Amino acid sequence: MATTKIEWTESTWNPITGCTKITSGCKFCYAEVMAKRLKAMGQEKYKNGFELTIHPEVLNEPYSWKKGKMIFVNSMSDLFHKDVPIEYIQQIFKVIKENPQHVFQVLTKRADVLRYYDSEGWLEWPHNLWMGVTVEDKTVTNRIDLLRQCGARVKFLSCEPLLSALPDMNLKGIDWVIVGGESGRTPRPIKEEWVIDIKEQCQKANVAFYFKQWGGTNKKKAGSSLNGKVYKEMPVIIDSL
């Protein structure tokens, strides 16, 4: 487990590292930049850079973390990458189930793979696993429908980096929406009206709305205030695990 600056979680756990780009949201992947930096620093775990690599040696780590936390699984990869064996995903799900003191958050851009594995009955959903999909622009809103069909108890969207308006989303069965602008040296723009529209959609659907950041070249200075208010809502679903 590693601490993280990702505001909507507390720690990260990476039994997989590396990935490949599939949509526009991947263009300036923070994980790719970080992986290359860690490789240059000589970190053994990142000797392959951003090539997809599984790390079975870290599978048992959560058993030693006694204090309950929110844990983002595979912040440096995508659990449902086509080259990750289903048996390895099942092992990760088993570890999650056997550590109910934590909430594990999984986020994917490969909702089609997620849906396929679930429809085949290959995934046994732990009560403490929150499943999310990235919805960065209007071309990938079909991921919401695929997510909605899976068996996860808690379902969420990460609209980050938000690259277009997302009007008329069907938020039925969705518990949480995270929104954020792109950051880095050459961030693509985000428009205030896009964020406001998503917030209003969430309010109408009674879905928790979390505005992470405006982003930009100086995301700290840009902040996360929307019309003078900070929105950091979390889904009110934490019950007995």
C-alpha positions as CSV (number, residue, x, y, z in Angstrom):
1,M,0.0,0.0,0.0
2,A,1.2,3.5,-0.9
3,T,-0.1,6.8,0.1
4,T,-1.4,8.9,-2.8
5,K,-2.3,12.5,-3.8
6,I,-5.5,11.3,-5.5
7,E,-8.1,13.1,-3.5
8,W,-10.9,10.7,-3.7
9,T,-9.0,7.8,-2.2
10,E,-6.5,7.2,0.5
11,S,-4.0,4.6,-0.7
12,T,-3.0,2.6,-3.8
13,W,-2.3,-1.0,-4.4
14,N,-0.8,-2.1,-7.7
15,P,-0.7,-5.9,-8.4
16,I,-0.5,-4.8,-12.0
17,T,1.5,-2.0,-13.6
18,G,1.7,-0.8,-17.2
19,C,-1.0,-0.4,-19.8
20,T,-1.7,0.6,-23.5
21,K,-3.6,3.6,-24.8
22,I,-7.1,3.0,-26.2
23,T,-9.0,6.4,-26.2
24,S,-8.4,10.1,-26.2
25,G,-8.4,10.1,-22.4
26,C,-5.2,8.1,-22.5
27,K,-3.2,10.7,-24.4
28,F,-1.4,12.3,-21.5
29,C,-1.5,9.3,-19.1
30,Y,0.0,10.3,-15.7
31,A,0.7,6.6,-14.9
32,E,2.9,6.3,-18.0
33,V,4.9,9.4,-17.1
34,M,5.3,8.1,-13.5
35,A,6.3,4.6,-14.6
36,K,9.0,5.9,-16.9
37,R,10.3,8.1,-14.1
38,L,10.4,5.2,-11.6
39,K,12.2,3.0,-14.1
40,A,14.8,5.7,-14.5
41,M,15.2,5.8,-10.7
42,G,16.0,2.1,-10.8
43,Q,12.9,0.8,-9.0
44,E,12.7,-2.9,-9.6
45,K,8.9,-3.0,-9.9
46,Y,9.1,-0.7,-12.9
47,K,12.0,-2.3,-14.7
48,N,9.6,-2.9,-17.6
49,G,8.6,0.8,-17.7
50,F,5.0,1.0,-18.8
51,E,4.8,-2.4,-20.3
52,L,1.9,-4.4,-18.8
53,T,3.4,-6.4,-15.9
54,I,1.7,-8.5,-13.2
55,H,3.1,-8.5,-9.7
56,P,1.9,-11.7,-7.9
57,E,4.5,-10.9,-5.2
58,V,2.3,-8.1,-3.9
59,L,-1.0,-10.0,-3.9
60,N,-0.9,-10.7,-0.2
61,E,-0.1,-7.2,1.0
62,P,-3.7,-6.2,2.0
63,Y,-3.8,-8.9,4.6
64,S,-1.2,-7.0,6.6
65,W,-3.1,-3.7,6.5
66,K,-5.3,-3.8,9.6
67,K,-6.6,-0.2,9.7
68,G,-9.5,0.2,7.2
69,K,-8.8,2.5,4.3
70,M,-10.1,3.5,0.8
71,I,-7.7,1.7,-1.6
72,F,-7.5,2.5,-5.3
73,V,-6.5,-0.8,-7.1
74,N,-4.2,-0.5,-10.0
75,S,-3.7,3.2,-10.1
76,M,-0.8,2.4,-12.5
77,S,-2.7,0.1,-14.8
78,D,-6.1,-1.2,-15.9
79,L,-7.4,-4.4,-14.2
80,F,-9.4,-5.3,-17.3
81,H,-6.7,-5.0,-19.8
82,K,-7.1,-7.8,-22.4
83,D,-3.7,-9.2,-21.5
84,V,-4.4,-9.7,-17.8
85,P,-5.4,-13.3,-17.3
86,I,-8.9,-13.8,-15.9
87,E,-7.5,-16.1,-13.2
88,Y,-5.3,-13.3,-12.0
89,I,-8.3,-10.9,-11.8
90,Q,-10.1,-13.6,-9.8
91,Q,-7.2,-13.8,-7.4
92,I,-7.4,-10.0,-6.9
93,F,-11.1,-10.2,-6.2
94,K,-10.5,-13.0,-3.7
95,V,-8.0,-10.8,-1.8
96,I,-10.4,-8.0,-1.8
97,K,-13.2,-10.2,-0.4
98,E,-10.9,-11.5,2.4
99,N,-10.0,-8.0,3.5
100,P,-13.4,-6.5,4.4
101,Q,-11.8,-3.9,6.6
102,H,-11.0,-1.9,3.4
103,V,-13.0,-0.5,0.6
104,F,-11.3,-1.2,-2.8
105,Q,-11.9,1.1,-5.7
106,V,-11.4,-0.3,-9.2
107,L,-11.5,1.9,-12.3
108,T,-11.4,0.8,-16.0
109,K,-11.7,2.1,-19.5
110,R,-12.3,-1.4,-20.7
111,A,-16.0,-1.7,-19.7
112,D,-16.6,-4.2,-22.6
113,V,-14.1,-6.7,-21.1
114,L,-15.6,-6.1,-17.6
115,R,-19.1,-6.8,-18.9
116,Y,-18.0,-9.9,-20.8
117,Y,-16.2,-11.5,-17.8
118,D,-19.2,-10.7,-15.6
119,S,-21.7,-12.0,-18.1
120,E,-19.8,-15.3,-18.2
121,G,-20.1,-15.6,-14.5
122,W,-16.3,-15.4,-13.9
123,L,-16.5,-12.6,-11.4
124,E,-17.7,-13.0,-7.8
125,W,-18.3,-9.5,-6.5
126,P,-17.0,-8.7,-3.0
127,H,-19.2,-6.5,-0.9
128,N,-16.4,-4.0,-0.4
129,L,-15.4,-3.5,-4.1
130,W,-16.5,-0.2,-5.8
131,M,-16.4,-0.6,-9.6
132,G,-16.0,2.4,-11.8
133,V,-15.5,3.4,-15.5
134,T,-13.8,6.4,-17.0
135,V,-16.1,8.6,-19.1
136,E,-13.9,11.3,-20.5
137,D,-16.0,12.4,-23.4
138,K,-19.4,11.8,-25.2
139,T,-17.9,9.1,-27.4
140,V,-17.5,6.6,-24.6
141,T,-20.8,7.0,-22.6
142,N,-21.7,3.5,-23.6
143,R,-19.3,2.4,-20.8
144,I,-22.0,3.6,-18.3
145,D,-24.5,1.1,-19.6
146,L,-21.9,-1.7,-19.5
147,L,-21.0,-0.8,-15.9
148,R,-24.6,-0.7,-14.9
149,Q,-25.0,-4.3,-15.9
150,C,-22.2,-5.6,-13.7
151,G,-22.7,-7.1,-10.3
152,A,-20.8,-4.6,-8.2
153,R,-22.7,-3.2,-5.2
154,V,-21.3,0.3,-5.7
155,K,-20.8,1.8,-9.2
156,F,-19.1,5.1,-10.1
157,L,-17.9,7.2,-13.0
158,S,-14.7,9.1,-13.3
159,C,-15.2,11.9,-15.8
160,E,-11.5,12.8,-15.8
161,P,-10.0,14.3,-17.7
162,L,-13.3,15.8,-18.8
163,L,-12.8,16.5,-22.5
164,S,-16.4,17.3,-23.7
165,A,-19.9,17.9,-22.5
166,L,-21.7,14.8,-21.3
167,P,-25.4,15.7,-21.7
168,D,-28.3,13.5,-20.8
169,M,-26.3,10.7,-19.1
170,N,-28.4,7.8,-17.8
171,L,-27.3,7.7,-14.1
172,K,-29.7,5.0,-13.0
173,G,-27.9,2.6,-10.8
174,I,-24.8,4.9,-10.5
175,D,-23.8,5.9,-7.0
176,W,-21.0,8.4,-7.5
177,V,-19.6,10.7,-10.2
178,I,-16.0,12.2,-10.1
179,V,-15.2,15.1,-12.4
180,G,-11.9,16.7,-13.1
181,G,-10.0,18.7,-15.6
182,E,-6.7,17.6,-17.2
183,S,-3.4,18.8,-15.7
184,G,0.2,18.7,-16.8
185,R,2.3,20.7,-19.3
186,T,-0.2,20.7,-22.2
187,P,-3.7,20.1,-20.7
188,R,-6.7,20.1,-22.8
189,P,-9.4,22.6,-21.8
190,I,-12.4,22.0,-19.6
191,K,-15.5,24.2,-19.7
192,E,-17.4,25.4,-16.6
193,E,-20.7,24.7,-18.2
194,W,-19.8,21.0,-18.7
195,V,-19.1,20.6,-15.0
196,I,-22.3,22.5,-14.0
197,D,-24.4,20.3,-16.2
198,I,-22.9,17.1,-14.8
199,K,-23.5,18.4,-11.2
200,E,-27.1,19.2,-12.1
201,Q,-27.6,15.7,-13.6
202,C,-26.2,14.2,-10.4
203,Q,-28.5,16.3,-8.2
204,K,-31.6,15.2,-10.2
205,A,-30.6,11.5,-10.0
206,N,-29.6,11.7,-6.3
207,V,-26.0,10.7,-7.2
208,A,-23.0,11.9,-5.1
209,F,-21.0,14.5,-7.0
210,Y,-17.2,15.0,-6.5
211,F,-15.4,17.8,-8.3
212,K,-11.8,17.0,-8.0
213,Q,-10.0,19.9,-9.9
214,W,-10.0,22.4,-12.7
215,G,-6.6,21.1,-13.7
216,G,-4.4,23.1,-16.0
217,T,-0.7,23.8,-15.8
218,N,-1.0,24.8,-12.2
219,K,-3.8,22.6,-10.8
220,K,-3.2,23.7,-7.2
221,K,-3.7,27.3,-8.1
222,A,-6.8,26.5,-10.2
223,G,-8.3,24.7,-7.3
224,S,-11.7,22.9,-7.3
225,S,-14.2,25.6,-6.4
226,L,-17.3,25.6,-8.5
227,N,-19.3,28.8,-8.3
228,G,-17.7,29.5,-4.9
229,K,-18.4,26.1,-3.5
230,V,-16.4,22.9,-3.1
231,Y,-18.1,19.6,-3.9
232,K,-16.5,16.6,-2.4
233,E,-19.5,14.3,-1.9
234,M,-19.1,10.6,-1.4
235,P,-21.6,7.8,-1.9
236,V,-23.6,7.2,1.3
237,I,-23.4,3.4,1.1
238,I,-20.8,2.4,3.7
239,D,-22.7,-0.1,5.8
240,S,-21.7,-3.3,7.4
241,L,-19.3,-5.2,5.2
